[in-house]
């Protein structure tokens, strides 16, 4: 049985988070989220993502799904990491259109992208952890005799 400590392969991570493997690879190569357990170091090496990496990836996906451009997500995520550290998924984000994101912390509102106009959409990130946990349980891989993830998807040659 796979545990959170074992980490997650790139393919499994993409499946759990709900993104394509190509998108995950691009985000890793451009330093949006690098795998914290094992990074690819040339041909034949595999990335291993931690549970925290999956939380960050899921938050990024939700921001993109909410209409933010990837450039804005990078700025927001950089700020969230600097200010919240390990607790990125505990923030509440207030999204103004497709350009402005405000981090709500208790009674404090901080305009991350310096736009600060009216609020149109509130995205609570606390539910990301629950959604991610449910996806992991649903897609829990079978272990092979070698201890690797058994790839049960039909698109195994991505």
C-alpha positions as CSV (number, residue, x, y, z in Angstrom):
1,X,0.0,0.0,0.0
2,X,1.3,3.4,-1.0
3,X,1.7,6.0,1.8
4,X,2.1,9.7,1.7
5,X,5.7,9.3,2.7
6,X,6.5,7.3,-0.4
7,X,5.4,10.2,-2.5
8,X,3.6,10.1,-5.8
9,X,5.0,9.5,-9.3
10,X,4.5,12.2,-11.9
11,X,1.8,10.2,-13.7
12,X,-0.1,9.5,-10.5
13,X,0.3,13.1,-9.4
14,X,-1.2,14.4,-12.6
15,X,-4.1,12.0,-12.3
16,X,-4.8,12.9,-8.7
17,X,-4.6,16.7,-9.2
18,X,-6.7,16.5,-12.5
19,X,-4.1,17.9,-14.9
20,X,-2.3,16.4,-17.9
21,X,1.2,14.9,-17.4
22,X,2.5,17.4,-20.0
23,X,1.1,20.3,-17.9
24,X,2.7,18.9,-14.8
25,X,6.0,18.5,-16.6
26,X,5.9,22.1,-17.8
27,X,5.1,23.4,-14.3
28,X,8.1,21.5,-13.0
29,X,10.5,22.6,-15.7
30,X,9.5,26.3,-15.3
31,X,9.8,26.1,-11.4
32,X,6.1,26.7,-10.6
33,X,6.1,23.5,-8.5
34,X,9.2,21.3,-8.3
35,X,8.8,17.8,-6.8
36,X,10.2,18.0,-3.3
37,X,11.0,14.3,-2.9
38,X,12.9,13.5,-6.1
39,X,13.4,15.8,-9.1
40,X,14.2,14.4,-12.6
41,X,18.0,14.5,-13.3
42,X,18.3,13.5,-16.9
43,X,17.0,10.7,-18.9
44,X,15.5,7.7,-17.0
45,X,15.1,9.5,-13.7
46,X,11.6,10.0,-12.2
47,X,10.1,12.8,-10.2
48,X,8.5,12.0,-6.9
49,X,5.9,14.5,-5.5
50,X,5.1,14.9,-1.8
51,X,1.6,15.3,-0.4
52,X,2.4,19.0,0.1
53,X,3.4,19.3,-3.6
54,X,0.0,17.8,-4.5
55,X,-1.8,20.4,-2.3
56,X,0.1,23.2,-4.1
57,X,-0.6,21.8,-7.5
58,X,-4.3,21.4,-6.7
59,X,-4.5,25.0,-5.5
60,X,-2.8,26.2,-8.7
61,X,-5.3,24.2,-10.8
62,X,-8.2,25.8,-8.9
63,X,-6.8,29.2,-9.5
64,X,-6.5,28.5,-13.2
65,X,-10.0,27.0,-13.3
66,X,-11.2,30.2,-11.6
67,X,-9.9,32.2,-14.6
68,X,-6.5,33.5,-13.6
69,X,-3.7,33.5,-16.1
70,X,-0.7,31.4,-15.4
71,X,1.5,34.5,-15.0
72,X,-0.8,35.8,-12.3
73,X,-0.9,32.4,-10.6
74,X,2.9,32.4,-10.5
75,X,2.9,35.8,-8.8
76,X,0.1,34.8,-6.3
77,X,1.8,31.5,-5.5
78,X,5.1,33.2,-4.9
79,X,3.5,35.5,-2.5
80,X,1.5,32.7,-0.7
81,X,4.7,30.6,-0.3
82,X,6.6,33.6,1.1
83,X,3.8,34.7,3.5
84,X,2.2,31.4,4.5
85,X,5.0,28.8,4.0
86,X,3.6,25.3,4.6
87,X,0.0,26.5,5.0
88,X,-0.8,27.6,1.4
89,X,-4.0,25.6,1.3
90,X,-5.4,27.3,4.5
91,X,-5.7,30.7,2.8
92,X,-8.8,32.2,1.4
93,X,-8.5,34.0,-1.9
94,X,-10.7,36.7,-3.2
95,X,-10.6,36.9,-7.0
96,X,-11.4,40.1,-8.9
97,X,-12.1,39.2,-12.5
98,X,-9.1,37.5,-14.1
99,X,-6.3,39.7,-12.9
100,X,-6.5,40.5,-9.2
101,X,-6.2,38.1,-6.2
102,X,-6.5,39.1,-2.6
103,X,-5.3,36.9,0.3
104,X,-7.7,37.0,3.2
105,X,-6.1,36.2,6.6
106,X,-8.4,36.7,9.6
107,X,-9.4,40.3,9.5
108,X,-6.7,41.3,7.1
109,X,-7.0,41.6,3.3
110,X,-3.8,41.9,1.3
111,X,-3.9,42.7,-2.4
112,X,-1.3,40.4,-3.9
113,X,-1.3,41.8,-7.4
114,X,-2.0,45.5,-6.4
115,X,-5.3,45.8,-8.2
116,X,-7.8,45.9,-5.3
117,X,-11.0,46.5,-7.2
118,X,-14.5,44.9,-6.4
119,X,-14.8,41.2,-5.5
120,X,-16.5,38.8,-7.9
121,X,-15.5,35.4,-6.7
122,X,-14.2,33.9,-3.4
123,X,-12.2,30.8,-3.6
124,X,-11.7,29.0,-0.2
125,X,-8.6,26.8,-0.4
126,X,-9.3,24.9,2.8
127,X,-11.5,22.4,0.8
128,X,-8.5,21.7,-1.5
129,X,-7.0,19.3,1.1
130,X,-10.3,17.3,1.4
131,X,-10.7,17.2,-2.4
132,X,-7.1,16.0,-2.8
133,X,-7.5,13.3,0.0
134,X,-10.6,12.0,-1.7
135,X,-8.9,11.8,-5.1
136,X,-5.9,10.0,-3.6
137,X,-8.2,7.4,-2.0
138,X,-10.2,7.0,-5.1
139,X,-7.1,6.6,-7.3
140,X,-4.9,4.8,-4.9
141,X,-2.6,2.7,-7.0
142,X,-2.0,-1.0,-6.7
143,X,1.6,-1.8,-5.7
144,X,3.6,-4.1,-7.9
145,X,6.0,-6.8,-6.6
146,X,8.8,-4.2,-7.0
147,X,7.0,-1.7,-4.9
148,X,6.4,0.7,-7.8
149,X,3.0,2.2,-8.7
150,X,1.1,-0.1,-11.0
151,X,0.0,2.1,-13.9
152,X,-3.7,1.2,-14.3
153,X,-4.4,3.9,-16.9
154,X,-4.7,3.1,-20.6
155,X,-2.5,6.1,-21.5
156,X,0.7,4.6,-20.0
157,X,3.0,6.0,-22.7
158,X,2.7,9.7,-22.3
